[in-house]
Amino acid sequence: MRDGRRASLALAEALGRSRAYKRGLMKLVRTFGGILALSALIAIAVLYGRPVAGFDIQDSPTLVSRPGADISDVYLFPSPTNSNDVVAVMNVHPGLPAGTAATAFFDSQVLYTMKFDTRYSAEAIGSRPSENLVIQFSMGVVSGGTQQIFVYGPTAPNQTGTTTTLVSGGLTTGTGLINQTFPAGNLTVFAGVREDPFFFDLTQFYNIIPDRNKGSTTASCLPGVGSGSCPTGFNATGTDFFANSNVLSIIVEMPKTVLTQAVGATGSVIGYWATTSTQSGT
Amino acid sequence: MMMRILTLGLATALSLAAFASCSNDPTLTGSTQTGSTLVFHQVDRVGEAGLIELFSAYARHDASNRADVLPDATAMATDINGFATGSFGGRSAQISAFLQNLLTPDVLLIDTSQSGDASYLGVETNGLIVDSCNGPRNGTGKFGGRGLNEDVVDSSLGLVFGSTVPTIAAGSNVPNSSGAIADDGAEKDGRAGRPNLTTDNVGCGGKHFNFAQFPYVGNPL
C-alpha cells in the first residue's frame, strides 16, 4: 500500500459493502462533480473575461492557460502568535471571485515549491542566492468536493535552479485536505482559499503604464512623455482592484530553527522565494 | 461481526499510516515511475512584490518567470535600469544603480537575529523604509521579509518615483552601494504640478487579516 489514495480506496471498499450503496455513491459523486465542473467553468469565465489582468495575474501565456501555477505574492513574517516561529505564504490563482471558496482547487499537475537560502549572508555577492532548503507541495485530483495536499520537506533540494524533482524520495512529511489546517512534521500547514491580502489600484496603474498589461503593446503613458490624453498619475482616491477577490494560499508556520539550523545554514540572513513547476513546462 | 470490525480496523489503520508518513501523490507518480524521478520545469517565480511587473514589459515576463534568481543581477538589473533612467522614470544613474543593487536578486530577505514586525526590504535598508499602512511598527524594522498588511506598492513607488532613495541611501546596507545619493529633482510625487506616481492611495483597511489565529490571511469572501 504505497499511497494514501490506495489506502482510501481500501477503506472505501471496507465500508461500501453493497452494490446499491456504491451506485448511490457514484451517482452522488457524478452529480456533485458536474456541479463543481460547471461552477469552475463559470468562475474561470468570470475571471478571465475581465477587461484587465491582475498585477501578477496572467503574467505569461503559460500562466493564462494554467492559473493554478500563477504566483501572485509571497510573504514571510514573524508569527503573530508564537515568537519562536516564522510564517511563509505563497499565493496562487489570483483573482478568484468571491463565493468560490468551495469550488476552487489547486492544479494537480503543478509542483509548488517554497525555496530558502539559509547561507545568504555568507555567500559572495553575484553568486547568491541558491536554495539549500525547500518545502514542496503537490495536490491530488479533486474528488468528492475536496482535494488532498501532500507536503515534502523541509529538506535540501535534489538540485538547484529551474528544474526540480520531489525531495525525500517522493515520501511525504504529512498530508491533509484543502481548506483545513494540518501538521506536517514540525510544520503547521494550511492550503486553500483565502481573501487576497494584496491591495493596489491596478486599473489606474495600467492606464499609466499600459505595456505591463497582458497582450498590450501600447507605450507607457505620462504627461510630457506620451500623448495628450495620458493620465496625470494615480487618483486622489484609489480603488483596490483586488477587493472582493480570493486566492489559493499555501501557508506554513514553522519554528525559526527549521531555517537557522538547516544543514549548511550560516549567519542569520535568509532568502525566500517561491516557484511553480510542471512536467511539461506548460 | 468480529471479522467486520477487524477488517474495518485494519483498513483504517492502513489508511492513517499511509496518510501520515509515506504517501506519494498519485497525480505526480504516474503508473510506472516513482515521484522522485519525475522532472519538473519552472513556469513562475516570485520573491519581492511585483518586481517583474513594474520594471519589465509584458513581452519579457515569461522569460523572467522561467529564469533562475541567480542571473537577476544582470537580466533583471538591465530592466530596472532601462525603466528607471529611461524617458518614463527619468532618474539619475546613481539612483538607478542603487535600485538595481537593492532589488536584485528577486528574493525576500529576513534577518532572524532581529525581533519585531516584518519590514519589506528592511534587511537591505536597515529598516529605513517606513510603511504607510502598518503605521508605527514593533521593533527596529530590520527583520525584513514582508508582512500581510504592509503597503509594498507605495514603498516600491516611492523608491522609483519619489525621494526615498536620496533619503535612505546613506544609512542603508545595500551591497555595492555606500554613501549619500543626491536628489536628482526628477520625482513624480504630485507636488509642484508634477504627476503623482508615489502612492496609489489604496490602503490595507479593506482587508480582513486575523492576526490572532493561524492561518492569519483573511477568510475567503
Contacts between the chains, C-beta under 8 A, distances in Angstrom:
chain1	res1	chain2	res2	distance
A	1	B	14	5.5
A	1	B	18	5.7
A	2	B	18	7.7
A	2	B	22	7.4
A	2	B	23	7.7
A	2	B	24	6.3
A	3	B	18	6.4
A	3	B	23	4.7
A	3	B	24	4.9
A	3	B	25	7.5
A	3	B	26	5.5
A	3	B	29	7.4
A	4	B	15	7.3
A	4	B	18	4.7
A	4	B	19	4.7
A	4	B	23	3.7
A	5	B	23	7.7
A	5	B	26	4.7
A	6	B	18	7.4
A	6	B	26	7.9
A	7	B	11	7.9
A	7	B	14	5.2
A	7	B	15	4.1
A	7	B	17	7.6
A	7	B	18	3.8
A	7	B	19	6.9
A	7	B	23	7.5
A	8	B	15	6.1
A	10	B	11	5.1
A	10	B	14	6.2
A	10	B	15	6.8
A	11	B	11	4.7
A	11	B	12	6.3
A	11	B	14	7.8
A	11	B	15	4.6
A	13	B	11	7.5
A	14	B	7	5.5
A	14	B	8	5.3
A	14	B	11	4.0
A	15	B	8	7.2
A	15	B	11	7.9
A	55	B	50	5.3
A	55	B	53	5.4
A	56	B	46	6.7
A	56	B	50	6.4
A	56	B	52	7.8
A	56	B	53	5.7
A	59	B	44	6.8
A	59	B	52	7.3
A	59	B	53	7.1
A	59	B	61	5.0
A	59	B	62	7.8
A	59	B	65	6.1
A	60	B	43	7.8
A	60	B	44	7.7
A	60	B	61	5.1
A	60	B	62	3.7
A	60	B	65	5.5
A	61	B	62	6.8
A	62	B	43	5.2
A	62	B	44	7.9
A	62	B	62	6.5
A	62	B	65	7.7
A	63	B	43	6.9
A	63	B	44	6.0
A	63	B	65	7.3
A	66	B	43	7.2
A	69	B	43	5.2
A	69	B	44	5.6
A	70	B	44	6.1
A	71	B	44	4.9
A	71	B	45	7.0
A	71	B	46	4.3
A	72	B	46	7.3
A	73	B	46	6.6
A	73	B	49	6.5
A	73	B	146	8.0
A	74	B	46	5.2
A	74	B	47	6.6
A	74	B	108	6.6
A	74	B	146	7.2
A	75	B	108	7.9
A	75	B	118	7.7
A	75	B	145	7.2
A	75	B	146	4.7
A	75	B	147	6.9
A	75	B	148	6.0
A	76	B	108	5.1
A	76	B	110	5.7
A	76	B	118	7.1
A	76	B	145	3.9
A	76	B	146	6.1
A	77	B	117	7.3
A	77	B	118	3.6
A	77	B	143	7.9
A	77	B	145	5.1
A	77	B	146	6.7
A	77	B	147	4.6
A	77	B	148	7.0
A	78	B	115	7.7
A	78	B	116	7.6
A	78	B	117	7.0
A	78	B	118	6.5
A	78	B	143	6.4
A	78	B	145	7.9
A	80	B	211	4.1
A	80	B	212	7.3
A	80	B	216	6.2
A	81	B	211	7.8
A	81	B	212	7.1
A	81	B	213	7.1
A	81	B	214	6.8
A	83	B	115	7.7
A	86	B	110	7.2
A	86	B	112	7.6
A	86	B	145	7.8
A	87	B	214	7.9
A	87	B	216	6.6
A	89	B	148	7.7
A	89	B	217	6.7
A	98	B	220	7.7
A	98	B	221	3.8
A	99	B	221	7.3
A	100	B	220	7.9
A	101	B	220	3.8
A	101	B	221	7.9
A	108	B	25	7.9
A	108	B	27	4.1
A	109	B	27	6.7
A	109	B	28	7.8
A	111	B	28	7.1
A	111	B	40	4.6
A	117	B	107	7.3
A	120	B	109	6.7
A	125	B	175	4.8
A	125	B	176	6.6
A	126	B	73	6.0
A	127	B	70	7.4
A	128	B	70	7.6
A	128	B	105	7.1
A	129	B	69	5.8
A	129	B	70	7.2
A	129	B	105	5.8
A	129	B	107	5.4
A	130	B	70	6.7
A	138	B	25	4.1
A	138	B	27	6.8
A	138	B	28	5.1
A	138	B	35	7.9
A	139	B	25	7.3
A	139	B	27	7.1
A	140	B	25	6.1
A	140	B	26	6.9
A	140	B	27	5.8
A	141	B	26	7.6
A	141	B	27	5.4
A	148	B	25	7.6
A	150	B	23	6.7
A	150	B	24	7.6
A	150	B	25	4.3
A	158	B	36	7.7
A	160	B	68	7.9
A	161	B	68	5.0
A	161	B	70	7.8
A	162	B	41	6.7
A	162	B	42	4.1
A	162	B	66	6.4
A	162	B	67	7.0
A	162	B	68	5.2
A	163	B	39	5.7
A	163	B	40	6.8
A	163	B	41	5.7
A	163	B	42	7.2
A	164	B	39	7.6
A	164	B	40	5.1
A	164	B	42	7.4
A	165	B	36	5.9
A	165	B	37	7.0
A	165	B	38	6.4
A	165	B	39	5.9
A	165	B	40	6.9
A	166	B	28	7.0
A	166	B	35	4.6
A	166	B	36	5.0
A	166	B	38	6.9
A	167	B	36	7.9
A	168	B	36	7.8
A	169	B	34	7.6
A	169	B	36	4.7
A	170	B	24	4.9
A	170	B	28	8.0
A	170	B	29	7.0
A	170	B	34	5.5
A	170	B	35	3.1
A	170	B	36	3.9
A	171	B	21	7.4
A	171	B	22	5.2
A	171	B	23	7.9
A	171	B	24	7.1
A	172	B	21	7.3
A	172	B	22	7.0
A	172	B	23	5.2
A	172	B	24	7.3
A	172	B	25	7.8
A	174	B	20	7.0
A	175	B	19	5.0
A	175	B	20	7.5
A	175	B	23	5.6
A	181	B	214	6.4
A	181	B	215	6.7
A	188	B	214	6.1
A	190	B	214	6.9
A	190	B	215	3.9
A	192	B	220	8.0
A	193	B	220	4.3
A	194	B	215	7.0
A	194	B	217	4.1
A	194	B	218	6.1
A	194	B	219	7.0
A	194	B	220	5.7
A	195	B	207	6.6
A	195	B	208	5.7
A	195	B	217	6.6
A	195	B	218	3.5
A	195	B	219	6.4
A	195	B	220	6.0
A	195	B	221	5.4
A	197	B	148	4.8
A	197	B	149	7.6
A	197	B	207	5.6
A	197	B	209	6.7
A	197	B	217	5.5
A	197	B	218	6.7
A	199	B	151	7.6
A	199	B	153	7.5
A	199	B	202	5.2
A	199	B	203	7.0
A	199	B	204	5.5
A	199	B	206	6.7
A	199	B	207	6.4
A	200	B	153	4.9
A	200	B	200	6.0
A	200	B	202	6.1
A	201	B	200	4.0
A	201	B	201	7.0
A	201	B	202	5.0
A	204	B	200	6.7
A	205	B	200	7.0
A	208	B	197	7.1
A	209	B	88	7.5
A	211	B	57	5.1
A	211	B	58	6.2
A	212	B	53	5.8
A	212	B	54	7.2
A	212	B	57	7.0
A	212	B	58	6.0
A	213	B	58	6.5
A	214	B	58	6.4
A	215	B	58	7.1
A	216	B	58	6.5
A	217	B	59	7.9
A	220	B	88	4.8
A	222	B	88	6.0
A	222	B	188	7.7
A	222	B	195	6.2
A	222	B	197	8.0
A	223	B	195	5.8
A	225	B	87	5.2
A	225	B	88	6.0
A	231	B	195	7.9
A	232	B	195	5.1
A	232	B	196	7.3
A	233	B	188	6.8
A	233	B	190	6.3
A	233	B	195	3.7
A	233	B	196	3.6
A	233	B	197	5.2
A	234	B	196	5.3
A	234	B	197	6.6
A	234	B	199	6.4
A	234	B	200	4.7
A	234	B	201	5.9
A	235	B	201	6.5
A	236	B	201	6.3
A	237	B	201	5.9
A	238	B	199	7.9
A	238	B	200	4.6
A	238	B	201	3.7
A	238	B	202	3.8
A	239	B	202	7.0
A	240	B	202	4.8
A	240	B	206	5.8
A	243	B	206	5.5
A	244	B	221	5.8
A	245	B	221	7.4
A	246	B	220	4.9
A	246	B	221	5.8
A	249	B	215	7.0
A	249	B	217	5.4
A	251	B	214	7.4
A	251	B	215	4.2
A	251	B	216	7.2
A	251	B	217	6.3
A	253	B	214	5.7
A	253	B	215	7.9
A	256	B	112	5.3
A	259	B	112	6.6
A	260	B	112	5.4
A	268	B	111	5.3
A	268	B	112	4.8
A	268	B	113	3.9
A	268	B	114	7.8
A	269	B	109	5.9
A	269	B	110	7.2
A	269	B	111	5.2
A	269	B	112	7.9
A	269	B	123	6.1
A	270	B	109	7.0
A	270	B	110	5.3
A	270	B	111	7.9
A	270	B	112	6.4
A	271	B	47	7.8
A	271	B	105	7.7
A	271	B	107	4.1
A	271	B	108	7.1
A	271	B	109	5.6
A	272	B	47	7.1
A	272	B	107	6.2
A	272	B	108	4.7
A	272	B	109	7.8
A	272	B	110	7.0
A	272	B	145	7.4
A	273	B	45	6.0
A	273	B	46	6.7
A	273	B	47	3.8
A	273	B	69	6.0
A	273	B	106	6.7
A	273	B	107	4.6
A	273	B	108	6.9
A	274	B	45	6.8
A	274	B	46	5.8
A	274	B	47	7.7
A	275	B	42	5.0
A	275	B	44	6.7
A	275	B	45	4.5
A	276	B	42	7.2
A	276	B	43	5.7
A	276	B	44	4.7
A	276	B	45	7.8
A	277	B	40	3.6
A	277	B	41	5.7
A	277	B	42	4.9
A	277	B	43	6.3
A	278	B	40	6.2
A	278	B	41	6.5
A	278	B	43	5.9
A	279	B	38	6.0
A	279	B	39	6.9
A	279	B	40	5.8
A	279	B	41	7.3
A	280	B	41	7.5
A	281	B	41	3.8
A	281	B	43	6.4
A	281	B	66	7.9
A	282	B	43	7.4
